[in-house]
Amino acid sequence: MVDKSAFPVETDELSPQWFSSVLGRDVIEATVADRSSGTTGRARVALRGEPGLPETVFVKLAPFDEWQRSLVDKTGMGVAEARFYRDLATDVPVRVPGVWFADTDGERYVMVLEDLVSSGCTFPSPDDSDIEGRAGDIVDRLAALHARFWESDRFEPGGDLAWLATRASKRGGGGRAFIERAVAVLGDTMDDSFYRIAEIYLAHTEDIVRLWTAGAGTLVHGDPHLGNLFVDVEAGGCTGFLDWAVLCKAPGMRDVAYVLCNSIPTDVREAHERGWVERYCGLLAAVGIELDPAEAWDQYRLFAIYSWVSATATAGMGSKWQSLGIGVSATKRTTAACAHLDSAGLLESLLG
């Protein structure tokens, strides 16, 4: 662990001296090419110095906005992501950004990561012509990730992943306040199925959160919408995963339902989702993990609601987390998914 003075808060602290200290190489020039702020502060920095330095790096630090910084500190998202890149990134069987440096101390954290743009990676979109194949590849990659950590004793007290075991149930009251705000903000732009889900969720938030933590657990990414994914073109077009701030222990189907319901066009999802769920179960079975396809399908329907909550909360925050258009589009896709799957009906039966 480095000294606390090594945790920059503003981009003007990303000096050649700072990079030299954390990278262990002589950096003579560090130029911030661009910066932005959301749930983290982000900066792309060009470096010049001794041979072997990357030409550019992607730095993640605390949000520049004071309100966003306070929210991230309360949820522990920034610290969790830094711990992932420091301690787990080389252990997961999926492509993630390369790590030049990552550390945390208390509420302080910083990450110096691979610049994916400079690496030639691309970023998927729901409008891509190959979105069906991309969705299938995402499911395959998630199965590999989840199989590695399925019901691992590393989550037990004393294990190196024990800190993740309860994160899934510590989400600020299940996001109730964010959903209330979204219902008010989105107004008449949503259909009746949206308001039915909202009514059930607001009336039974704590019970629903408990349902989301039931069943066999594994390491989940937690937020794998397309905006948090990339494509490694040079590695044959495999899907990679970034933004690990919401990782935790939870049923693996949470990730699957999240990305399919949030990011895949409705017609493509409806045509292939059952097959993708069955394929996921088959990939687990191939390594000795039993997940009954019928049980997995009900989990998928249940976690469609989780995907809806995430998208709706984001939309309700306007453009503080993502652009409003992205949040509203995801809310409409997840609402359509929940209606198609009768996820509200499933909730009502489970809640009695």
N, C-alpha and C positions, 0 to 999 in steps of 0.2 A: 504494500500500500504506500502511495506517495504522500508527501506532505500536503496539508490542506491548501496551502498556497498554490498548489498545482491544479486546482479546480477552477477554471475560468468561468466567469458569469457573463461577460460581454465579449463580443468578437474582437474588440481592440486589445484584449488580453491574449489573443492567439498570436503571440510574437514568435520570432525565430528562436529566441532563447527558450520559450516554453516548449516548442516542438523539439528542440534539441534535448531538453531534459527528459521528456516522456518517450521519445523515440530512440534515445541513446545514439543519435547520429548528429553530425554537424549540419545544422540548418542555417543558411545565411540570409534567406529571404522567405517570408510567408505573406502571401497576398490574398485577402478575402475576395473571392470572385463574386459571390452572391450570398445572401442570407435571408432566412425566413423564420417565422415562429408559429408554432401551433401547440401541440402537446409537448413538444420539445423545441428548443432553439436549434437552428440548423445553419451550417455554413459550409460552403465549398471553398477550399483553400488551396491555392497553388504554392508549391514548395520548390525551393532551389537550394542545393547544397551538395554534400558529398555523394559519390556514386551509390546507387541502390535505394535512394529516396524515391518514393512515388511522386510523380509530377503533380498530382492533385489528391486530396483526401476529403472525406466528408465528415465533418465534426458535429456531434450532437451534444448539447449542453442544456442547462435549464432554460425554460421559455423566457423570452425577453420581456413579455408582457407580465406585469405584476400579478394580475388576476389569474392568468393561466399558470403562472409559477406556483401560486398558492394552491390551486387545484391539484396540480401534479404532485406537489409535496404531500398533500393530504392522502392521495391515493397510493403514493409510493411508486408510481409508474416509471419515473426516470431512473430511480435506484434499481428497480427490478430489471430494466433493460440493460443497464450497465453491468449488473451481475451476470446476466445471461451472456453478454459478449465476453466478459472477463473469464467466466468459469465454465460455460456450457457450449459455446459456439463450436468448439472443435469436437464435441461429443454427439452432436445431432446428425442424423444421416440424411440431411437435406442441405441444399445450397443456401448459404447465408452470406451476407457481406463479409469480406475479409476484415480481420481486426488488427489494426496497428497498435492500438492502446485502448484500454478501458479500465476504469477503476471507480470506486465509490467510497465515501467515508461519511457516515451519518446520512444527512440529506443531500450531500454534495455528490456530484457524479459528472463524468465526462467520457465520451467515446470518440476515438479517431478511427474511422472505418474506410474501407475501400470505396472509392468513387466509382459507382456502378456505371455511370454514363461513360467515363473514360475507359472502363473495361469493355465497352461495346455492348453492354446489356440493354435490353429494351423493356418497356413496361406495358403489360396487357391492358386491354380495354374491352368492355362488353360489346363494342361494335366491331371487334376484330373478326375477320372472315374465318379464322380457325378457332373460334371461341369454344366450340364443342370439344375439339381435341384438347384445348388448353384446360378445360374443366376436368376432363378425364385424367390428364396428367397431374393436376392439383390433387385429385382424390388419391391417386397412386402415391404421390409424395407424402400426403398426410398419413396414409396407412403405414408407410415406412417409419415416419416419425413416431407415430403412436405405438407401433409394435415394439420399438426399442425400449419404451418406458412403461409398458402396460403393467399396472399393478406392481410396480417396482418397490422393493423394500427400501430404496433410496429416499422414498417419501416419508418413511417412518421416523419417529423421534430419534435424533442422533445421526440421521442420514444427511447426505450433502444436499438433498432436495427437500428436506423437511420444511424449509421456509416457504415452499410453494403449495404445501398441502391444504392450507386454508384460504389462499388468496381468492379462490373462486367465489367464496361466500362473503368476502369483505369488499363490497362494491358500493358503498355509500347508500345503503338502504335499497339496493336493487335498482337504483336510478329513478326512483319514483318522482323526485322533484323535476328531473329532466323530462320525463314523460308528461307530467302535468303542464310544463311549459310548452312542450311541443303541441299538445292538444290545443292550447290557446293560440299559439303562433300560426299553426297550419290552417286553422279555421275550416273553411268550406272547400279546401283543395283536395280533401280525402273523402273516400266513400264510406258507406255504412259499416263495412267489415273492419275498417280502421278503428272506428269508434267502439265497436263491439270488443275488439282485442284490448283497447285502452281501458275500457270499463272493467273488464275482468282483471287485467293486470294491476290496475290501481287499487282494486278491492282486495287482492290476494297476493300482493308483491312478495311478502316474506315466505309464504307457502310455495310460491312458484320458484323462488330462488332455491329453496330446499329441494324441489324436484330436480333442478338442474345439477345438483351435486350428487344425486343418487346413482348408483351403479359403479362398475369397474372404472377406475381412474387411470389417467396417463398424463404425460406432459402435452399440453395443448398450446398452440400459438396464441389463441384467444381472440385474434382480430384479423383473420386472414382474408379480408376483402381484397379485390383486385388492386386497389391502391397501395396495398402493403406487400405486393408480390412483384417479382421481376422475372425476366427471361434471360438466361445465360445462353446467348446465341452461339458462342464458341464451344460450349459444352453440349451441343446438339439440341439446343432449345429447351433445356430442362427448366422447370419452374423453381425459382428461389423465393425465400421468405425474408422480409425485413420488418422493422418496427415490432420488436418483441416485448413491448412494454406491458402487455396484458397476459403474459404467459402464466400458467398455473396448472394445478392438477385438476382434471375434470374428465368426464366421459369423452372419448375421442370424437363421437358423432357431433359434438358441439361445433368443432371446427368445420366438419363436412357440411352441416346444415347452414352454418354461418356464411361460407363463401358461395355455396350454390344459390341460396335464397337471396343473398344480398347483391351479388354481382353478375350472375348469369342471366341472360335474357329469358323472359318468362316462357316463351315457346320452346326454347332449347332445354331449359330445366325440366319443364313438364314432360317432354318427350323422353328424357334420359335419366331422371333422378332416381327412379327405382333401380334401374340397372347399375347406376353408379354406387348406390348403397349396397347392393348385392356384391358388386366387385370388391368394394372395401372389405366386406366380411370375408370374401374369398381370399384376399391377400393376407388378412390376419390369420385365417385358418391354415394357410400355407406355412406359417411359422409357429403353429401350435396354439394359437389363441382362438378360443371359441366365442363367437358373438352371433347369436341366432339372428338371421335376417329379419324375422318378424319383430323381434325385440328392437333391432337396429332401426327398423322403419318407424316404430313408434317413438324412439328417441329422436329420429330425424324430424318428425312432426312436432315434437315438443321443443326442440332447439330452433325450429323455425321462428318460434316466439322470441327466443334469445336474439336471433338475428334482427328481428323487427325492433326489439327494444334498443339495440345498439344504433341501428339506422335512424330510428325516430328521435332518439335523444340527440344524435348528431344534428339532424335537421332542425330540431328545436333550438339549438344554440346558434342558428344563423350561420355566419361564416367564421365563427371563433375557432372551430376545429377543422372543418373542411369548407369548401365553397357551398353555399346554400343549394345550388343546383344539384351537386353531387348528393348531398344529404336527402333532398326531396326525391330524387330518382331512386335512391336505394330504399327509401321508405315505401315508395309505391311498389317496387319489386318485392320487398319482403311482405307487404300487405297482401299482394296478389298470391304469393306463395302460401301464406297462412290460410287464406280463403280457399285455395285449391286443395290444400291438405287437411282442411277442417281442423286446424290446430286449436282454434277456440273451443270447438266441441270436445276435443281430446282433453283440454285443460278442465273443462267443466266436469267431465267424467272422473278425472283424477282427483279433482278437488272436492267431489261429492256435492 
